[in-house]
Amino acid sequence: MRTIVTGAASGIGRAVARRLASDAARAGEDLRIALLDIDASGVDDLARELGPGALAVQVDLGRDASLVQAVSTALDHLGGGLDGLVSNAGVISPAPLKDVRAEVWDRDFSINTRACLRLAQECYEALRGARGSIVVTASVSGTHPTADVGAYCSNKAAVSMLARQIAREWGPDGIRCNVVSPGSTFTGMTRAGLEKPGVMERRGAQVPLGRVGVPEDVAAVVAFLLGPDAAYVSGADIPVDGGWTAALMPKV
Ligand code: NAD
C-alpha cells in the first residue's frame, strides 16, 4: 500500500506509520510510505526505523507552498499512485473563546482543516487512479464542546464535515473518505496535561473502558479504514474513545 501520513513524527501519526509497516511485513509486501511532519528530525528517525521504503518529508502544513512541494516529493517517492492519505497532523491552542486571537484561530484552522482540503486536492489524481482512501483525524471535541478549546472544537467539527463531503463528492471517482475521532489519547499533544498528578486516573474513570487511549488504539482503526475490509465504508466518523461519548448523559 502506497501511503502518505501527516503528523508522522509523533503520537497517533507515528503509530499509524508503524502499524502500516508491520501490516505490510506480515503480508510480505514492500513498505511504501511518505512520512510528513514539521518536525524533521522526528520523521528522519522514524524513516530510519522503518527502512528504505519510508521517506521523511519536512512540511509546514500551514503554508500552502510547503504543502504542495511536500506532496509532490511524496508522490515521486511512491511512484505516482496513492492508495492511502492519512491526514492526521494537528495542533491545539487552549484558550477560552473570549481570549482567542484571530491570528491563532487562522493558523490552527489552516493546519487542522484547510491543510486536509489542500492535501486531498493535491492527492486527488493519484488517489483516483488507485481507487484510494483518505482517513482524517478529527476529535470527539468536534462533536462535543470542550472546556477552553473552542477554536479546536470548531476546526475539528469543520474537518469532519469536510471529510464527509469529500466522501460524497469523490465516491463516484472510487475514492473513499472516513474520519477517526479520538477521545483523550496519550500523545505529545496531551502528555503535559495527562502527566499532572491524578489526571490520568480521573480521565480514565470517565471512560467506560476505564482508561485513557494510546496511539495504537487509533492506528488500528485507521489501518482498518484504509484497508480492503472497509471497501464499503465511506463518510463515516468513528469515535475511538473507549465509549466516552456514549457515557456523557449523567445518571439521574
Ligand atoms: P502529537 O502532538 O503527538 O502529533 C501531532 C503531530 O503533528 C506532531 O508530530 C507535529 O509536529 C505535527 N504538526 C503540527 N503542526 C504541523 C504543521 N504545521 N505541519 C506539519 N506537521 C505538523 O499529537 P497527536 O495526539 O498524535 O495528534 C494527532 C491528531 O490527533 C491531531 O489531529 C489531533 O488533533 C488529533 N487528536 C488527538 C487527541 C489526543 O487526545 N491526543 C484527541 C483527539 C484528536
py3Dmol code that shows the C-alpha trace and the ligand (Angstrom):
import py3Dmol

protein = """\
ATOM      1  CA  MET A   1       0.000   0.000   0.000  1.00  0.00           C
ATOM      2  CA  ARG A   2       1.368   3.407  -1.029  1.00  0.00           C
ATOM      3  CA  THR A   3       0.551   5.825   1.774  1.00  0.00           C
ATOM      4  CA  ILE A   4       1.133   9.405   2.934  1.00  0.00           C
ATOM      5  CA  VAL A   5       0.837  10.023   6.684  1.00  0.00           C
ATOM      6  CA  THR A   6       0.926  13.555   8.110  1.00  0.00           C
ATOM      7  CA  GLY A   7       1.911  14.281  11.683  1.00  0.00           C
ATOM      8  CA  ALA A   8       4.058  11.160  11.460  1.00  0.00           C
ATOM      9  CA  ALA A   9       6.792  12.318  13.845  1.00  0.00           C
ATOM     10  CA  SER A  10       4.765  11.746  16.994  1.00  0.00           C
ATOM     11  CA  GLY A  11       1.757  10.228  18.692  1.00  0.00           C
ATOM     12  CA  ILE A  12      -1.066   8.905  16.507  1.00  0.00           C
ATOM     13  CA  GLY A  13       0.664   9.552  13.159  1.00  0.00           C
ATOM     14  CA  ARG A  14       3.786   7.673  14.228  1.00  0.00           C
ATOM     15  CA  ALA A  15       1.661   4.772  15.496  1.00  0.00           C
ATOM     16  CA  VAL A  16      -0.217   4.678  12.165  1.00  0.00           C
ATOM     17  CA  ALA A  17       3.062   4.519  10.222  1.00  0.00           C
ATOM     18  CA  ARG A  18       4.398   1.741  12.457  1.00  0.00           C
ATOM     19  CA  ARG A  19       1.124  -0.177  12.164  1.00  0.00           C
ATOM     20  CA  LEU A  20       1.127   0.074   8.350  1.00  0.00           C
ATOM     21  CA  ALA A  21       4.756  -1.080   8.329  1.00  0.00           C
ATOM     22  CA  SER A  22       4.026  -4.110  10.488  1.00  0.00           C
ATOM     23  CA  ASP A  23       0.916  -4.975   8.438  1.00  0.00           C
ATOM     24  CA  ALA A  24       2.994  -4.782   5.236  1.00  0.00           C
ATOM     25  CA  ALA A  25       5.691  -7.003   6.733  1.00  0.00           C
ATOM     26  CA  ARG A  26       3.096  -9.564   7.845  1.00  0.00           C
ATOM     27  CA  ALA A  27       1.576  -9.594   4.356  1.00  0.00           C
ATOM     28  CA  GLY A  28       5.019  -9.946   2.753  1.00  0.00           C
ATOM     29  CA  GLU A  29       4.550  -6.614   0.935  1.00  0.00           C
ATOM     30  CA  ASP A  30       7.130  -3.887   0.383  1.00  0.00           C
ATOM     31  CA  LEU A  31       6.529  -0.813   2.531  1.00  0.00           C
ATOM     32  CA  ARG A  32       5.981   2.395   0.563  1.00  0.00           C
ATOM     33  CA  ILE A  33       5.214   5.302   2.813  1.00  0.00           C
ATOM     34  CA  ALA A  34       5.879   9.055   2.982  1.00  0.00           C
ATOM     35  CA  LEU A  35       6.148  10.494   6.491  1.00  0.00           C
ATOM     36  CA  LEU A  36       5.241  14.191   6.585  1.00  0.00           C
ATOM     37  CA  ASP A  37       5.781  16.460   9.562  1.00  0.00           C
ATOM     38  CA  ILE A  38       7.115  19.862  10.532  1.00  0.00           C
ATOM     39  CA  ASP A  39       9.464  18.033  12.919  1.00  0.00           C
ATOM     40  CA  ALA A  40      12.246  16.987  10.524  1.00  0.00           C
ATOM     41  CA  SER A  41      14.320  15.001  12.995  1.00  0.00           C
ATOM     42  CA  GLY A  42      11.217  13.142  14.227  1.00  0.00           C
ATOM     43  CA  VAL A  43      10.323  11.862  10.756  1.00  0.00           C
ATOM     44  CA  ASP A  44      14.003  11.212   9.898  1.00  0.00           C
ATOM     45  CA  ASP A  45      14.265   8.941  12.945  1.00  0.00           C
ATOM     46  CA  LEU A  46      11.056   7.113  12.043  1.00  0.00           C
ATOM     47  CA  ALA A  47      12.096   6.670   8.390  1.00  0.00           C
ATOM     48  CA  ARG A  48      15.383   5.117   9.551  1.00  0.00           C
ATOM     49  CA  GLU A  49      13.441   2.793  11.861  1.00  0.00           C
ATOM     50  CA  LEU A  50      11.013   1.705   9.110  1.00  0.00           C
ATOM     51  CA  GLY A  51      13.649   1.170   6.400  1.00  0.00           C
ATOM     52  CA  PRO A  52      14.216   2.101   2.746  1.00  0.00           C
ATOM     53  CA  GLY A  53      10.520   2.124   1.732  1.00  0.00           C
ATOM     54  CA  ALA A  54       9.910   5.063   4.064  1.00  0.00           C
ATOM     55  CA  LEU A  55      10.693   8.658   3.114  1.00  0.00           C
ATOM     56  CA  ALA A  56      10.773  11.549   5.598  1.00  0.00           C
ATOM     57  CA  VAL A  57       9.448  14.856   4.246  1.00  0.00           C
ATOM     58  CA  GLN A  58       9.551  18.049   6.262  1.00  0.00           C
ATOM     59  CA  VAL A  59       6.494  20.245   5.694  1.00  0.00           C
ATOM     60  CA  ASP A  60       4.670  23.118   7.312  1.00  0.00           C
ATOM     61  CA  LEU A  61       1.064  22.252   6.529  1.00  0.00           C
ATOM     62  CA  GLY A  62       0.039  25.768   7.482  1.00  0.00           C
ATOM     63  CA  ARG A  63       1.910  27.084   4.429  1.00  0.00           C
ATOM     64  CA  ASP A  64       0.425  26.130   1.089  1.00  0.00           C
ATOM     65  CA  ALA A  65       3.660  26.268  -0.931  1.00  0.00           C
ATOM     66  CA  SER A  66       5.315  23.927   1.560  1.00  0.00           C
ATOM     67  CA  LEU A  67       2.346  21.522   1.402  1.00  0.00           C
ATOM     68  CA  VAL A  68       2.350  21.432  -2.410  1.00  0.00           C
ATOM     69  CA  GLN A  69       6.102  20.750  -2.512  1.00  0.00           C
ATOM     70  CA  ALA A  70       5.826  18.023   0.127  1.00  0.00           C
ATOM     71  CA  VAL A  71       3.025  16.190  -1.697  1.00  0.00           C
ATOM     72  CA  SER A  72       5.000  16.319  -4.923  1.00  0.00           C
ATOM     73  CA  THR A  73       8.092  14.865  -3.203  1.00  0.00           C
ATOM     74  CA  ALA A  74       5.968  12.186  -1.523  1.00  0.00           C
ATOM     75  CA  LEU A  75       4.223  11.147  -4.746  1.00  0.00           C
ATOM     76  CA  ASP A  76       7.557  10.934  -6.580  1.00  0.00           C
ATOM     77  CA  HIS A  77       8.790   8.564  -3.866  1.00  0.00           C
ATOM     78  CA  LEU A  78       5.615   6.478  -4.093  1.00  0.00           C
ATOM     79  CA  GLY A  79       5.752   6.255  -7.879  1.00  0.00           C
ATOM     80  CA  GLY A  80       2.791   8.497  -8.649  1.00  0.00           C
ATOM     81  CA  GLY A  81      -0.133   6.432  -7.348  1.00  0.00           C
ATOM     82  CA  LEU A  82      -1.602   6.705  -3.872  1.00  0.00           C
ATOM     83  CA  ASP A  83      -3.643   4.090  -2.009  1.00  0.00           C
ATOM     84  CA  GLY A  84      -3.927   5.930   1.317  1.00  0.00           C
ATOM     85  CA  LEU A  85      -3.777   9.510   2.594  1.00  0.00           C
ATOM     86  CA  VAL A  86      -3.809   9.833   6.384  1.00  0.00           C
ATOM     87  CA  SER A  87      -4.467  13.490   7.115  1.00  0.00           C
ATOM     88  CA  ASN A  88      -3.620  13.473  10.782  1.00  0.00           C
ATOM     89  CA  ALA A  89      -1.315  16.359  11.796  1.00  0.00           C
ATOM     90  CA  GLY A  90      -2.914  18.751  14.227  1.00  0.00           C
ATOM     91  CA  VAL A  91      -2.352  21.477  16.789  1.00  0.00           C
ATOM     92  CA  ILE A  92      -4.296  22.804  19.747  1.00  0.00           C
ATOM     93  CA  SER A  93      -4.074  26.238  21.371  1.00  0.00           C
ATOM     94  CA  PRO A  94      -6.099  26.195  24.597  1.00  0.00           C
ATOM     95  CA  ALA A  95      -7.866  29.450  25.446  1.00  0.00           C
ATOM     96  CA  PRO A  96     -11.396  30.461  26.396  1.00  0.00           C
ATOM     97  CA  LEU A  97     -13.178  31.815  23.313  1.00  0.00           C
ATOM     98  CA  LYS A  98     -13.160  35.410  24.589  1.00  0.00           C
ATOM     99  CA  ASP A  99      -9.330  35.306  24.546  1.00  0.00           C
ATOM    100  CA  VAL A 100      -8.767  33.515  21.207  1.00  0.00           C
ATOM    101  CA  ARG A 101      -6.681  35.757  18.961  1.00  0.00           C
ATOM    102  CA  ALA A 102      -7.672  35.938  15.289  1.00  0.00           C
ATOM    103  CA  GLU A 103      -4.179  35.012  14.083  1.00  0.00           C
ATOM    104  CA  VAL A 104      -4.110  31.898  16.293  1.00  0.00           C
ATOM    105  CA  TRP A 105      -7.590  30.908  15.078  1.00  0.00           C
ATOM    106  CA  ASP A 106      -6.415  31.294  11.466  1.00  0.00           C
ATOM    107  CA  ARG A 107      -3.142  29.410  11.968  1.00  0.00           C
ATOM    108  CA  ASP A 108      -4.768  26.455  13.746  1.00  0.00           C
ATOM    109  CA  PHE A 109      -7.590  26.351  11.179  1.00  0.00           C
ATOM    110  CA  SER A 110      -5.021  26.320   8.364  1.00  0.00           C
ATOM    111  CA  ILE A 111      -3.231  23.275   9.854  1.00  0.00           C
ATOM    112  CA  ASN A 112      -6.196  21.318  11.237  1.00  0.00           C
ATOM    113  CA  THR A 113      -8.732  21.979   8.499  1.00  0.00           C
ATOM    114  CA  ARG A 114      -7.544  23.829   5.398  1.00  0.00           C
ATOM    115  CA  ALA A 115      -4.499  21.538   5.024  1.00  0.00           C
ATOM    116  CA  CYS A 116      -6.804  18.497   4.905  1.00  0.00           C
ATOM    117  CA  LEU A 117      -8.634  20.013   1.937  1.00  0.00           C
ATOM    118  CA  ARG A 118      -5.413  21.048   0.212  1.00  0.00           C
ATOM    119  CA  LEU A 119      -3.756  17.646   0.780  1.00  0.00           C
ATOM    120  CA  ALA A 120      -6.805  15.884  -0.622  1.00  0.00           C
ATOM    121  CA  GLN A 121      -6.871  18.213  -3.630  1.00  0.00           C
ATOM    122  CA  GLU A 122      -3.151  17.761  -4.333  1.00  0.00           C
ATOM    123  CA  CYS A 123      -3.514  13.971  -3.996  1.00  0.00           C
ATOM    124  CA  TYR A 124      -6.792  13.708  -5.934  1.00  0.00           C
ATOM    125  CA  GLU A 125      -5.428  12.409  -9.241  1.00  0.00           C
ATOM    126  CA  ALA A 126      -3.097   9.914  -7.550  1.00  0.00           C
ATOM    127  CA  LEU A 127      -5.940   8.673  -5.327  1.00  0.00           C
ATOM    128  CA  ARG A 128      -8.402   8.444  -8.202  1.00  0.00           C
ATOM    129  CA  GLY A 129      -6.013   6.368 -10.292  1.00  0.00           C
ATOM    130  CA  ALA A 130      -5.536   3.913  -7.426  1.00  0.00           C
ATOM    131  CA  ARG A 131      -9.152   3.986  -6.122  1.00  0.00           C
ATOM    132  CA  GLY A 132      -7.534   5.120  -2.898  1.00  0.00           C
ATOM    133  CA  SER A 133      -8.789   6.051   0.524  1.00  0.00           C
ATOM    134  CA  ILE A 134      -8.476   9.074   2.816  1.00  0.00           C
ATOM    135  CA  VAL A 135      -8.614   8.977   6.610  1.00  0.00           C
ATOM    136  CA  VAL A 136      -8.813  12.262   8.510  1.00  0.00           C
ATOM    137  CA  THR A 137      -8.137  12.568  12.243  1.00  0.00           C
ATOM    138  CA  ALA A 138     -10.805  14.796  13.808  1.00  0.00           C
ATOM    139  CA  SER A 139     -11.709  14.549  17.513  1.00  0.00           C
ATOM    140  CA  VAL A 140     -14.580  13.920  19.891  1.00  0.00           C
ATOM    141  CA  SER A 141     -14.115  17.653  20.562  1.00  0.00           C
ATOM    142  CA  GLY A 142     -15.537  18.200  17.074  1.00  0.00           C
ATOM    143  CA  THR A 143     -18.904  16.925  18.277  1.00  0.00           C
ATOM    144  CA  HIS A 144     -18.768  17.882  21.979  1.00  0.00           C
ATOM    145  CA  PRO A 145     -17.910  21.408  23.152  1.00  0.00           C
ATOM    146  CA  THR A 146     -14.873  21.073  25.406  1.00  0.00           C
ATOM    147  CA  ALA A 147     -13.607  23.442  28.109  1.00  0.00           C
ATOM    148  CA  ASP A 148     -11.175  26.114  26.894  1.00  0.00           C
ATOM    149  CA  VAL A 149     -10.532  24.636  23.426  1.00  0.00           C
ATOM    150  CA  GLY A 150     -13.387  26.197  21.437  1.00  0.00           C
ATOM    151  CA  ALA A 151     -11.178  27.018  18.450  1.00  0.00           C
ATOM    152  CA  TYR A 152     -10.008  23.394  18.284  1.00  0.00           C
ATOM    153  CA  CYS A 153     -13.616  22.127  18.631  1.00  0.00           C
ATOM    154  CA  SER A 154     -14.609  24.377  15.739  1.00  0.00           C
ATOM    155  CA  ASN A 155     -11.836  23.343  13.358  1.00  0.00           C
ATOM    156  CA  LYS A 156     -12.351  19.645  14.189  1.00  0.00           C
ATOM    157  CA  ALA A 157     -16.106  19.907  13.540  1.00  0.00           C
ATOM    158  CA  ALA A 158     -15.294  21.560  10.215  1.00  0.00           C
ATOM    159  CA  VAL A 159     -12.753  18.937   9.196  1.00  0.00           C
ATOM    160  CA  SER A 160     -15.196  16.115   9.930  1.00  0.00           C
ATOM    161  CA  MET A 161     -17.770  17.756   7.663  1.00  0.00           C
ATOM    162  CA  LEU A 162     -15.109  18.375   5.020  1.00  0.00           C
ATOM    163  CA  ALA A 163     -14.178  14.681   5.030  1.00  0.00           C
ATOM    164  CA  ARG A 164     -17.765  13.541   4.757  1.00  0.00           C
ATOM    165  CA  GLN A 165     -18.305  15.987   1.907  1.00  0.00           C
ATOM    166  CA  ILE A 166     -15.253  14.513   0.141  1.00  0.00           C
ATOM    167  CA  ALA A 167     -16.837  11.075   0.596  1.00  0.00           C
ATOM    168  CA  ARG A 168     -19.948  12.350  -1.114  1.00  0.00           C
ATOM    169  CA  GLU A 169     -18.249  14.219  -3.970  1.00  0.00           C
ATOM    170  CA  TRP A 170     -15.395  11.814  -4.724  1.00  0.00           C
ATOM    171  CA  GLY A 171     -17.116   8.488  -4.057  1.00  0.00           C
ATOM    172  CA  PRO A 172     -18.170   8.289  -7.729  1.00  0.00           C
ATOM    173  CA  ASP A 173     -14.439   8.521  -8.571  1.00  0.00           C
ATOM    174  CA  GLY A 174     -13.761   5.446  -6.431  1.00  0.00           C
ATOM    175  CA  ILE A 175     -12.235   7.427  -3.545  1.00  0.00           C
ATOM    176  CA  ARG A 176     -13.378   6.601  -0.002  1.00  0.00           C
ATOM    177  CA  CYS A 177     -13.016   9.131   2.824  1.00  0.00           C
ATOM    178  CA  ASN A 178     -13.552   8.497   6.535  1.00  0.00           C
ATOM    179  CA  VAL A 179     -12.877  10.157   9.869  1.00  0.00           C
ATOM    180  CA  VAL A 180     -11.482   8.867  13.149  1.00  0.00           C
ATOM    181  CA  SER A 181     -12.385  10.915  16.201  1.00  0.00           C
ATOM    182  CA  PRO A 182     -10.115  10.016  19.109  1.00  0.00           C
ATOM    183  CA  GLY A 183     -11.033  10.688  22.700  1.00  0.00           C
ATOM    184  CA  SER A 184      -8.345  11.546  25.210  1.00  0.00           C
ATOM    185  CA  THR A 185      -5.216   9.773  23.960  1.00  0.00           C
ATOM    186  CA  PHE A 186      -1.745   9.812  25.476  1.00  0.00           C
ATOM    187  CA  THR A 187       0.489  11.594  22.892  1.00  0.00           C
ATOM    188  CA  GLY A 188       2.799  14.579  22.571  1.00  0.00           C
ATOM    189  CA  MET A 189      -0.293  16.799  22.407  1.00  0.00           C
ATOM    190  CA  THR A 190      -1.719  15.652  25.738  1.00  0.00           C
ATOM    191  CA  ARG A 191       1.277  14.370  27.686  1.00  0.00           C
ATOM    192  CA  ALA A 192       1.831  17.504  29.819  1.00  0.00           C
ATOM    193  CA  GLY A 193      -1.813  17.610  30.931  1.00  0.00           C
ATOM    194  CA  LEU A 194      -2.219  13.886  31.478  1.00  0.00           C
ATOM    195  CA  GLU A 195       1.007  13.613  33.487  1.00  0.00           C
ATOM    196  CA  LYS A 196      -0.223  16.052  36.128  1.00  0.00           C
ATOM    197  CA  PRO A 197      -0.901  14.177  39.388  1.00  0.00           C
ATOM    198  CA  GLY A 198      -4.186  12.283  39.319  1.00  0.00           C
ATOM    199  CA  VAL A 199      -5.309  13.467  35.852  1.00  0.00           C
ATOM    200  CA  MET A 200      -4.761  10.150  34.047  1.00  0.00           C
ATOM    201  CA  GLU A 201      -6.764   8.318  36.705  1.00  0.00           C
ATOM    202  CA  ARG A 202      -9.610  10.872  36.685  1.00  0.00           C
ATOM    203  CA  ARG A 203      -9.839  10.874  32.877  1.00  0.00           C
ATOM    204  CA  GLY A 204      -9.699   7.091  32.766  1.00  0.00           C
ATOM    205  CA  ALA A 205     -12.526   6.865  35.286  1.00  0.00           C
ATOM    206  CA  GLN A 206     -14.782   8.904  32.921  1.00  0.00           C
ATOM    207  CA  VAL A 207     -14.294   6.323  30.160  1.00  0.00           C
ATOM    208  CA  PRO A 208     -16.488   3.186  30.199  1.00  0.00           C
ATOM    209  CA  LEU A 209     -13.486   1.068  29.197  1.00  0.00           C
ATOM    210  CA  GLY A 210     -11.618   2.510  32.182  1.00  0.00           C
ATOM    211  CA  ARG A 211      -8.524   4.080  30.650  1.00  0.00           C
ATOM    212  CA  VAL A 212      -7.164   6.890  28.511  1.00  0.00           C
ATOM    213  CA  GLY A 213      -6.395   5.843  24.917  1.00  0.00           C
ATOM    214  CA  VAL A 214      -2.998   5.064  23.440  1.00  0.00           C
ATOM    215  CA  PRO A 215      -1.973   5.942  19.862  1.00  0.00           C
ATOM    216  CA  GLU A 216      -2.127   2.269  18.825  1.00  0.00           C
ATOM    217  CA  ASP A 217      -5.881   2.234  19.604  1.00  0.00           C
ATOM    218  CA  VAL A 218      -6.416   4.859  16.905  1.00  0.00           C
ATOM    219  CA  ALA A 219      -3.846   3.387  14.482  1.00  0.00           C
ATOM    220  CA  ALA A 220      -5.730   0.083  14.400  1.00  0.00           C
ATOM    221  CA  VAL A 221      -8.927   1.813  13.254  1.00  0.00           C
ATOM    222  CA  VAL A 222      -7.047   3.898  10.668  1.00  0.00           C
ATOM    223  CA  ALA A 223      -5.475   0.703   9.268  1.00  0.00           C
ATOM    224  CA  PHE A 224      -8.920  -0.909   9.041  1.00  0.00           C
ATOM    225  CA  LEU A 225     -10.389   2.127   7.253  1.00  0.00           C
ATOM    226  CA  LEU A 226      -7.514   2.202   4.753  1.00  0.00           C
ATOM    227  CA  GLY A 227      -7.707  -1.477   4.008  1.00  0.00           C
ATOM    228  CA  PRO A 228      -9.913  -3.779   1.903  1.00  0.00           C
ATOM    229  CA  ASP A 229     -12.133  -4.813   4.826  1.00  0.00           C
ATOM    230  CA  ALA A 230     -13.533  -1.263   4.756  1.00  0.00           C
ATOM    231  CA  ALA A 231     -14.212  -1.351   0.996  1.00  0.00           C
ATOM    232  CA  TYR A 232     -17.858  -0.339   1.558  1.00  0.00           C
ATOM    233  CA  VAL A 233     -17.240   2.205   4.340  1.00  0.00           C
ATOM    234  CA  SER A 234     -17.147   5.875   3.348  1.00  0.00           C
ATOM    235  CA  GLY A 235     -18.351   9.058   5.011  1.00  0.00           C
ATOM    236  CA  ALA A 236     -18.132   7.531   8.495  1.00  0.00           C
ATOM    237  CA  ASP A 237     -16.868   9.398  11.568  1.00  0.00           C
ATOM    238  CA  ILE A 238     -15.817   6.764  14.094  1.00  0.00           C
ATOM    239  CA  PRO A 239     -15.201   7.728  17.719  1.00  0.00           C
ATOM    240  CA  VAL A 240     -12.165   5.918  19.152  1.00  0.00           C
ATOM    241  CA  ASP A 241     -12.768   6.920  22.734  1.00  0.00           C
ATOM    242  CA  GLY A 242     -13.325   3.836  24.874  1.00  0.00           C
ATOM    243  CA  GLY A 243     -17.045   4.645  24.944  1.00  0.00           C
ATOM    244  CA  TRP A 244     -16.592   8.166  26.390  1.00  0.00           C
ATOM    245  CA  THR A 245     -19.142   9.818  24.078  1.00  0.00           C
ATOM    246  CA  ALA A 246     -21.631   7.025  24.814  1.00  0.00           C
ATOM    247  CA  ALA A 247     -21.463   7.829  28.522  1.00  0.00           C
ATOM    248  CA  LEU A 248     -21.925  11.601  28.581  1.00  0.00           C
ATOM    249  CA  MET A 249     -25.505  11.662  29.847  1.00  0.00           C
ATOM    250  CA  PRO A 250     -25.322  11.825  33.648  1.00  0.00           C
ATOM    251  CA  LYS A 251     -27.033   9.215  35.805  1.00  0.00           C
ATOM    252  CA  VAL A 252     -30.249  10.510  37.354  1.00  0.00           C
TER     253      VAL A 252
END
"""
ligand_1 = """\
44
NAD
P 1.131 14.929 18.572
O 1.408 16.333 19.007
O 1.837 13.815 19.221
O 1.301 14.813 16.987
C 0.928 15.855 16.106
C 1.968 15.946 15.004
O 1.574 16.973 14.087
C 3.356 16.321 15.544
O 4.336 15.398 15.103
C 3.569 17.720 14.996
O 4.952 18.021 14.749
C 2.753 17.678 13.711
N 2.444 19.029 13.245
C 1.986 20.074 13.985
N 1.910 21.174 13.229
C 2.311 20.842 11.987
C 2.457 21.555 10.768
N 2.196 22.879 10.691
N 2.892 20.885 9.671
C 3.182 19.568 9.754
N 3.086 18.835 10.879
C 2.656 19.470 11.982
O -0.448 14.781 18.773
P -1.455 13.596 18.411
O -2.368 13.483 19.558
O -0.771 12.408 17.878
O -2.282 14.329 17.252
C -2.629 13.688 16.028
C -4.024 14.099 15.658
O -4.951 13.547 16.614
C -4.260 15.603 15.672
O -5.041 15.979 14.556
C -5.048 15.818 16.952
O -5.835 16.977 16.906
C -5.868 14.551 16.998
N -6.445 14.198 18.292
C -5.659 13.924 19.372
C -6.257 13.599 20.582
C -5.449 13.279 21.813
O -6.025 13.154 22.912
N -4.124 13.110 21.698
C -7.648 13.550 20.700
C -8.410 13.831 19.577
C -7.810 14.153 18.375
"""
view = py3Dmol.view(width=600, height=400)
view.addModel(protein, "pdb")
view.setStyle({"model": 0}, {"cartoon": {"style": "trace"}})
view.addModel(ligand_1, "xyz")
view.setStyle({"model": 1}, {"stick": {}})
view.zoomTo()
view.show()
